[in-house]
Amino acid sequence: MDLVKSHLMYAVREEVEVLKEQIKELIEKNSQLEQENNLLKTLASPEQLAQFQAQLQTGSPPATSQPQGSTQPPAQPASQGSGPTA
């Protein structure tokens, strides 16, 4: 019986380590996305922000085309080490 208990405890510890790593990666990705969101908010014009807020309130998807003269910074690459997701 001790062998079964020992094996289960080992398996649980391994799973906890995997989950801790996933949490760490998700926190890092969340932080990166928050920084990107803040950057995009600062770069967006008041008209673009108002249009976006109106789209959120109506529930319509954002337009795929950008108005002329607007620029968008290049997307940052995804964080490395993306493991299985739950």
Residue pairs with C-beta under 8 A, 6 or more apart in sequence:
18 83
21 83
22 83
22 85
22 86
25 79
25 81
25 82
25 83
28 79
29 78
29 79
32 76
32 79
36 76
39 73
40 72
40 73
41 49
43 71
43 73
44 52
45 70
48 67
48 70
52 62
55 61
55 62
55 63
66 72
